[in-house]
Amino acid sequence: MDTIRNLLKNNMRQYSMIIALVLIVLLFQFLTGGVLLKPLNITNLILQNSYILVLAIGMVLIIITGHIDLSVGSIAAFVGAIAGILMVSLQMNPVLAVIICLLVGAAIGAWQGFWVAYVGIPAFIVTLAGMLLFRGLTLVVLKGQSISPFPKEFQQISNGFLPNIFGSEKGELQIFTIVVGLIVSIILIVLDIKNRNNAQKYSFEVLPSGLFYVKLIAIFAIVNIFTYTLATYRGIPYILVILFVLIAFYSFVMKKTIIGRHIYAVGGNLKAASLSGVKTKKITFGVFVNMGFLSALSGLIFAARLNAATPRAGNLFELDAIAAVFIGGASAYGGVGTVGGAIVGGLVMGVMNNGMSILGLGIDWQQAIKGLVLLSAVAFDIINKKKGS
C-alpha cells in the first residue's frame, strides 16, 4: 500500500491529467449523444489537433528550460506562406519545398535563440517581438491574400491515410490498421516490462504485480480499441504516424539521453547546471532552434489541411500549445514536464474544443472555459509545490 501511495504522490500530476482526460471524454460522449467517439469524429480530432500537438512537443522543452515562446503561431503562418509561394506560385517540387521550409523554421529558431541564450534578452520579449515580426512578414509575403491550391502530394500530409496493403475495399474494415494496432500494443507492453525490470534491478519502487498486469491489459485494450475504431473508417492518417514518430523520438531524448538530462538541469537550477559543466547557453539555443523547426512543421501541416496559405493562419496557436503543456503537468517554474504530459494536455484541449463545437457553444464561451482550465492547471501546480516545500 505504501508503494502505491508513494507512486501516486510522485506522479500525481501525470495520473490526475490522464484521469481528467478520460472523464472529459466520457462527459462529452454523454453530452453529445455518442457523437464524440464515432470513428469519423475521432479521425477529425486527430487531424484538427495535429498541428497543436506538434507545437506542444517543442513548447514543453522550452518551458522545461524556464522560457516561453509566443511566436510559434506567427512562425507557422510565415512558413505556410513560404510554402505557398514555393509550391503554388513557383511550382517547386513539394519535397524540396518542405525541406526548405523546415530549414527556414530552424533558422528563425536560431535567430531567436541567439538573442535569448547569448545576448540575455528575456524569451518573453524576444518571442513577443518575433510574433509581431513574422506575422507582419506573413502579410508582406502573401500581400494580404490567400494562395491555393497546394499539390495533392503535399495535401496528403494532413488529409491522407496509410494504404491498406491487405486490399479491403473503401468502406470495409481496414485490416492493416488492426494489424498495426496489435504490433504497436505488443511493442509498448514489451517496453513497459523491460522498464519495470530495469527499475527493480536498481531497487526503484514499481507497481505491485497485480496492478502492473492490469496496466498491461489496459494498454493492450486501449491501443487496439483505438485502432479498431480507426479501421472502421479509413484507417490510420499519415499525420498520426508523424505524431507517433515525434512523440517516440522526443520522449526517448528527454528520458534516455544526456541532452534531455541537461535540458531538465537548465530549467531546474541554471546556476547549478552551469557549475556542473552543462553548456547552458547551447542548450537554450538548441531548444529554440528545435522550436522553430517544429513550428515550421506545424505550419506545413496546417497549410496542407487547409489547402491554402492564409495571412490569418496560426492565429492563437501559441496559446493552445502553452496551455497544453501546462495542463499536461509542466511547472510554471521550469525543470518539470514530459512530452507525454504535453500530448495529454493537448488532447484535453482538443476534446474540449471538439465537444463544445458539437454542442454548439460559441467561440466566446469556448475561450472562456479554456482560460479557466489553464488557470486551474497552473494553480494546481503552484499549490502542490507549496505543499511539498
VENLIN-V654565 format. One record per residue. N is the residue number from 0. PSI is psi in radians with two decimals (* if undefined). Layout:
BEGIN
N/PSI ; N/PSI
END
This chain:
BEGIN
0/-0.71 ; 1/-0.67 ; 2/-0.80 ; 3/-0.74 ; 4/-0.76 ; 5/-0.72 ; 6/-0.73 ; 7/-0.68 ; 8/-0.75 ; 9/-0.38 ; 10/0.49 ; 11/-0.83 ; 12/-0.75 ; 13/-0.89 ; 14/-0.65 ; 15/-0.63 ; 16/-0.61 ; 17/-0.75 ; 18/-0.73 ; 19/-0.71 ; 20/-0.79 ; 21/-0.78 ; 22/-0.69 ; 23/-0.73 ; 24/-0.81 ; 25/-0.69 ; 26/-0.87 ; 27/-0.48 ; 28/-0.70 ; 29/-0.84 ; 30/-0.55 ; 31/0.11 ; 32/0.56 ; 33/0.04 ; 34/-0.62 ; 35/-0.76 ; 36/0.34 ; 37/2.56 ; 38/-0.77 ; 39/-0.74 ; 40/-0.63 ; 41/-0.73 ; 42/-0.74 ; 43/-0.66 ; 44/-0.76 ; 45/-0.85 ; 46/-0.69 ; 47/-0.47 ; 48/0.02 ; 49/-0.76 ; 50/-0.53 ; 51/-0.67 ; 52/-0.66 ; 53/-0.78 ; 54/-0.67 ; 55/-0.61 ; 56/-0.78 ; 57/-0.65 ; 58/-0.58 ; 59/-0.59 ; 60/-0.71 ; 61/-0.80 ; 62/-0.60 ; 63/-0.64 ; 64/-0.04 ; 65/0.27 ; 66/-3.03 ; 67/2.67 ; 68/1.91 ; 69/-0.02 ; 70/-0.05 ; 71/-0.64 ; 72/-0.70 ; 73/-0.65 ; 74/-0.74 ; 75/-0.74 ; 76/-0.75 ; 77/-0.79 ; 78/-0.66 ; 79/-0.66 ; 80/-0.75 ; 81/-0.74 ; 82/-0.72 ; 83/-0.77 ; 84/-0.82 ; 85/-0.82 ; 86/-0.64 ; 87/-0.90 ; 88/-0.75 ; 89/-0.07 ; 90/0.64 ; 91/2.65 ; 92/2.25 ; 93/-0.67 ; 94/-0.82 ; 95/-0.72 ; 96/-0.72 ; 97/-0.76 ; 98/-0.78 ; 99/-0.75 ; 100/-0.72 ; 101/-0.65 ; 102/-0.64 ; 103/-0.76 ; 104/-0.78 ; 105/-0.67 ; 106/-0.68 ; 107/-0.74 ; 108/-0.68 ; 109/-0.69 ; 110/-0.83 ; 111/-0.67 ; 112/-0.59 ; 113/-0.82 ; 114/-0.62 ; 115/-0.87 ; 116/-0.76 ; 117/-0.44 ; 118/-0.50 ; 119/0.25 ; 120/2.33 ; 121/2.44 ; 122/-0.58 ; 123/-0.79 ; 124/-0.81 ; 125/-0.82 ; 126/-0.45 ; 127/-0.75 ; 128/-0.71 ; 129/-0.66 ; 130/-0.79 ; 131/-0.75 ; 132/-0.90 ; 133/-0.40 ; 134/-0.71 ; 135/-0.76 ; 136/-0.56 ; 137/-0.76 ; 138/-0.66 ; 139/-0.84 ; 140/-0.75 ; 141/-0.15 ; 142/0.60 ; 143/0.12 ; 144/2.74 ; 145/2.66 ; 146/2.26 ; 147/2.93 ; 148/2.80 ; 149/2.78 ; 150/2.60 ; 151/-0.58 ; 152/-0.68 ; 153/-0.67 ; 154/-0.45 ; 155/-0.43 ; 156/-0.77 ; 157/-0.41 ; 158/-0.04 ; 159/2.86 ; 160/2.61 ; 161/2.38 ; 162/2.55 ; 163/1.75 ; 164/-0.21 ; 165/0.03 ; 166/0.46 ; 167/2.55 ; 168/2.77 ; 169/2.31 ; 170/-0.30 ; 171/2.93 ; 172/2.25 ; 173/1.66 ; 174/-0.65 ; 175/-0.68 ; 176/-0.70 ; 177/-0.72 ; 178/-0.76 ; 179/-0.75 ; 180/-0.75 ; 181/-0.76 ; 182/-0.80 ; 183/-0.76 ; 184/-0.67 ; 185/-0.74 ; 186/-0.78 ; 187/-0.69 ; 188/-0.75 ; 189/-0.76 ; 190/-0.68 ; 191/-0.72 ; 192/-0.73 ; 193/-0.77 ; 194/-0.68 ; 195/-0.75 ; 196/-0.69 ; 197/-0.70 ; 198/-0.74 ; 199/-0.61 ; 200/-0.63 ; 201/0.30 ; 202/0.53 ; 203/2.74 ; 204/2.36 ; 205/2.88 ; 206/2.52 ; 207/2.69 ; 208/-0.77 ; 209/-0.87 ; 210/-0.60 ; 211/-0.74 ; 212/-0.62 ; 213/-0.72 ; 214/-0.77 ; 215/-0.74 ; 216/-0.70 ; 217/-0.75 ; 218/-0.84 ; 219/-0.78 ; 220/-0.81 ; 221/-0.83 ; 222/-0.78 ; 223/-0.56 ; 224/-0.73 ; 225/-0.86 ; 226/-0.57 ; 227/-0.70 ; 228/-0.77 ; 229/-0.64 ; 230/-0.44 ; 231/-0.16 ; 232/-1.70 ; 233/0.10 ; 234/-2.66 ; 235/2.11 ; 236/2.59 ; 237/-0.67 ; 238/-0.51 ; 239/-0.63 ; 240/-0.76 ; 241/-0.79 ; 242/-0.74 ; 243/-0.77 ; 244/-0.77 ; 245/-0.80 ; 246/-0.80 ; 247/-0.78 ; 248/-0.87 ; 249/-0.54 ; 250/-0.73 ; 251/-0.79 ; 252/-0.77 ; 253/-0.49 ; 254/-0.53 ; 255/-0.06 ; 256/2.83 ; 257/-0.69 ; 258/-0.77 ; 259/-0.77 ; 260/-0.63 ; 261/-0.64 ; 262/-0.78 ; 263/-0.67 ; 264/-0.74 ; 265/-0.75 ; 266/-0.52 ; 267/-0.81 ; 268/1.76 ; 269/-0.80 ; 270/-0.75 ; 271/-0.68 ; 272/-0.74 ; 273/-0.77 ; 274/-0.41 ; 275/0.00 ; 276/0.06 ; 277/2.29 ; 278/1.45 ; 279/-0.66 ; 280/-0.70 ; 281/-0.66 ; 282/-0.81 ; 283/-0.77 ; 284/-0.77 ; 285/-0.71 ; 286/-0.50 ; 287/-0.63 ; 288/-0.78 ; 289/-0.71 ; 290/-0.69 ; 291/-0.73 ; 292/-0.83 ; 293/-0.52 ; 294/-0.71 ; 295/-0.76 ; 296/-0.73 ; 297/-0.75 ; 298/-0.67 ; 299/-0.72 ; 300/-0.76 ; 301/-0.74 ; 302/-0.69 ; 303/-0.69 ; 304/-0.73 ; 305/-0.36 ; 306/0.59 ; 307/2.62 ; 308/2.05 ; 309/2.61 ; 310/-0.47 ; 311/0.13 ; 312/2.58 ; 313/0.11 ; 314/2.13 ; 315/0.21 ; 316/-0.68 ; 317/-0.64 ; 318/-0.71 ; 319/-0.70 ; 320/-0.78 ; 321/-0.76 ; 322/-0.73 ; 323/-0.72 ; 324/-0.79 ; 325/-0.70 ; 326/-0.58 ; 327/0.11 ; 328/-0.02 ; 329/2.60 ; 330/2.49 ; 331/-0.24 ; 332/-0.07 ; 333/2.91 ; 334/-0.12 ; 335/2.39 ; 336/2.74 ; 337/2.72 ; 338/-0.76 ; 339/-0.70 ; 340/-0.71 ; 341/-0.68 ; 342/-0.75 ; 343/-0.78 ; 344/-0.72 ; 345/-0.65 ; 346/-0.64 ; 347/-0.84 ; 348/-0.75 ; 349/-0.77 ; 350/-0.71 ; 351/-0.80 ; 352/-0.85 ; 353/-0.80 ; 354/-0.76 ; 355/-0.59 ; 356/-0.74 ; 357/-0.66 ; 358/-0.17 ; 359/0.28 ; 360/2.40 ; 361/2.85 ; 362/-0.48 ; 363/-0.83 ; 364/-0.61 ; 365/-0.78 ; 366/-0.71 ; 367/-0.78 ; 368/-0.73 ; 369/-0.63 ; 370/-0.72 ; 371/-0.68 ; 372/-0.75 ; 373/-0.81 ; 374/-0.72 ; 375/-0.70 ; 376/-0.79 ; 377/-0.68 ; 378/-0.70 ; 379/-0.76 ; 380/-0.80 ; 381/-0.72 ; 382/-0.75 ; 383/-0.65 ; 384/-0.70 ; 385/-0.65 ; 386/-0.64 ; 387/-0.33 ; 388/*
END
